[in-house]
């Protein structure tokens, strides 16, 4: 139990640390982030396929397949740069949709989220720099706040839904603390946008 709790706090700490980097330096390391995400996705898919074909008894084959899939995934994700930009914009659009609908899962709420996700992806392709800065700032701030919430609450209650999408429905049971968390997320996101804009402006990027 203690070991599990220790791992839990390590994950929360990693969420905060990576959130800080993502929030304030996301634009400058965007291709690295895409590569990491591509590696994780490619490795997961390849490992699952190898596991289904060879079973758990062939762990070396599964590991090698995962590594190869990870490398391929990383290369493809970086090469398909515009796909990554579109996905970031889609995430931001869906996030706005969740905030507007309060996290509801009805048909109308789902349609609103999907429409805003597609619109966000298209806008991201047109306004690449700003969309990357805004989306990485908000997602990094989200990682910081959700990590801190995990420390405070021990990971129970509405914190887990909040990790997937910051929304009022997930935070309402926390009372005042939930609304403070939402406000901190927005303020940190704005701070990240300002810092990233100043950094990229000074570097002429």
C-alpha positions in Angstrom: 0.0 0.0 0.0 2.8 2.4 0.9 4.7 1.5 -2.2 1.6 2.2 -4.3 1.1 5.5 -2.6 4.8 6.4 -3.2 4.4 5.7 -6.9 1.3 7.8 -6.9 3.1 10.8 -5.5 6.0 10.3 -8.0 3.4 10.5 -10.8 1.9 13.6 -9.3 5.4 15.2 -9.0 6.2 14.3 -12.6 2.9 15.9 -13.7 3.9 19.1 -12.0 7.5 19.1 -13.3 6.5 18.3 -16.9 3.6 20.8 -16.6 6.1 23.6 -15.8 8.3 22.8 -18.8 5.3 22.4 -21.1 3.5 25.5 -19.9 6.5 27.9 -20.2 8.6 26.3 -22.9 6.1 24.3 -25.0 6.6 26.2 -28.3 10.4 25.9 -28.3 10.4 22.1 -27.6 7.2 21.3 -29.6 9.0 19.0 -32.0 10.6 17.1 -29.1 7.2 16.8 -27.5 5.7 15.5 -30.7 8.6 12.9 -31.0 8.0 11.7 -27.4 4.2 11.4 -28.0 4.8 9.6 -31.2 7.3 7.2 -29.6 4.8 6.4 -26.7 2.0 5.8 -29.2 4.0 3.8 -31.6 5.6 1.7 -28.9 2.2 1.0 -27.3 0.6 -0.1 -30.5 3.5 -2.3 -31.6 3.9 -3.9 -28.2 0.2 -4.7 -28.1 0.4 -6.3 -31.6 3.5 -8.3 -30.7 1.8 -9.4 -27.4 -1.2 -10.7 -29.3 0.9 -12.6 -31.8 3.6 -14.1 -29.6 2.1 -14.0 -26.1 3.6 -13.0 -22.8 6.2 -15.7 -23.0 8.2 -13.8 -25.6 8.9 -10.7 -23.7 12.1 -9.9 -25.6 10.3 -9.9 -28.9 7.5 -7.7 -27.4 10.1 -5.2 -26.0 12.0 -5.1 -29.4 8.7 -4.6 -31.3 7.8 -1.8 -28.9 11.1 -0.1 -29.4 10.9 -0.4 -33.2 7.3 0.8 -33.1 8.3 3.7 -30.9 11.1 4.9 -33.2 8.7 4.6 -36.2 6.0 6.5 -34.3 8.4 9.3 -33.3 9.7 9.7 -36.8 6.2 9.8 -38.3 4.9 12.2 -35.7 7.7 14.7 -36.3 7.5 14.2 -40.1 3.7 14.8 -40.0 4.2 18.0 -38.1 0.9 19.5 -39.4 -1.0 16.5 -38.0 0.4 17.3 -34.6 -0.6 20.9 -34.9 -4.1 19.9 -35.9 -4.4 17.6 -33.0 -3.3 20.3 -30.5 -5.9 22.7 -31.9 -8.5 19.9 -31.7 -7.6 19.3 -28.1 -8.0 23.0 -27.3 -11.3 23.2 -29.1 -12.6 20.1 -27.3 -11.4 21.6 -24.0 -13.5 24.8 -24.7 -16.4 22.6 -25.6 -16.2 20.7 -22.3 -15.9 24.0 -20.4 -19.0 25.4 -22.2 -21.1 22.3 -21.7 -19.9 21.7 -18.1 -18.6 18.2 -18.9 -22.0 16.8 -19.9 -22.1 13.6 -22.1 -25.5 14.1 -23.8 -25.9 14.2 -27.6 -26.0 18.0 -27.9 -22.9 18.3 -25.6 -21.0 15.7 -27.7 -21.9 17.5 -31.0 -20.7 20.9 -29.5 -17.4 19.4 -28.4 -16.8 17.7 -31.8 -17.6 20.8 -33.8 -15.3 22.9 -31.6 -12.6 20.3 -31.8 -12.6 20.3 -35.6 -12.8 24.1 -35.7 -9.9 24.3 -33.3 -7.8 22.0 -35.5 -8.5 24.0 -38.6 -7.7 27.3 -36.8 -4.5 25.7 -35.5 -3.3 25.1 -39.0 -3.8 28.8 -39.9 -2.4 30.3 -36.7 0.2 27.7 -35.9 2.5 29.7 -33.6 -0.3 31.1 -31.4 -2.2 27.9 -31.2 0.9 26.0 -30.1 1.7 28.6 -27.5 -1.9 28.7 -26.1 -2.4 24.9 -26.2 0.9 24.0 -24.6 0.5 26.8 -22.0 -3.0 25.6 -21.0 -2.2 21.9 -21.0 1.0 22.5 -19.0 -0.9 24.6 -16.5 -3.5 21.8 -16.3 -0.7 19.3 -15.5 0.6 21.5 -12.7 -2.8 22.1 -11.1 -3.9 18.5 -11.4 -0.6 17.3 -9.9 -1.0 19.7 -7.0 -4.6 18.5 -6.5 -3.4 14.9 -6.4 -1.0 15.8 -3.5 -3.7 17.7 -1.6 -6.5 15.1 -2.0 -4.5 11.9 -2.3 -5.9 11.3 -5.8 -9.4 10.5 -4.6 -12.8 12.0 -5.6 -13.2 14.3 -8.6 -9.5 14.7 -9.2 -9.2 11.9 -11.7 -12.0 13.3 -14.1 -10.2 16.6 -13.9 -7.0 15.1 -15.2 -8.7 14.3 -18.5 -10.5 17.7 -19.0 -10.6 20.6 -16.6 -14.4 21.2 -16.0 -16.8 22.5 -13.4 -18.7 19.2 -13.1 -15.5 17.4 -12.0 -14.4 20.2 -9.6 -17.8 21.1 -8.1 -17.6 18.4 -5.3 -14.4 20.0 -4.1 -16.3 23.2 -3.3 -14.3 26.4 -3.0 -11.0 24.5 -3.5 -12.3 23.3 -6.9 -13.0 26.8 -8.1 -9.7 28.0 -6.8 -8.0 25.2 -8.8 -9.8 26.2 -12.0 -8.8 29.9 -11.4 -5.2 28.8 -10.8 -5.2 26.8 -14.0 -6.5 29.8 -16.1 -4.0 32.2 -14.5 -1.1 29.8 -15.0 -2.2 29.3 -18.6 -2.2 33.0 -19.2 1.2 33.4 -17.5 2.5 30.6 -19.8 1.2 32.4 -22.9 2.9 35.6 -21.9 6.3 34.0 -21.1 6.3 31.9 -24.2 5.4 34.9 -26.4 8.2 37.0 -24.8 10.7 34.2 -25.3 9.8 33.5 -28.9 9.6 37.2 -29.6 13.1 37.8 -28.2 14.5 34.9 -30.2 12.7 36.1 -33.3 11.0 32.7 -33.8 
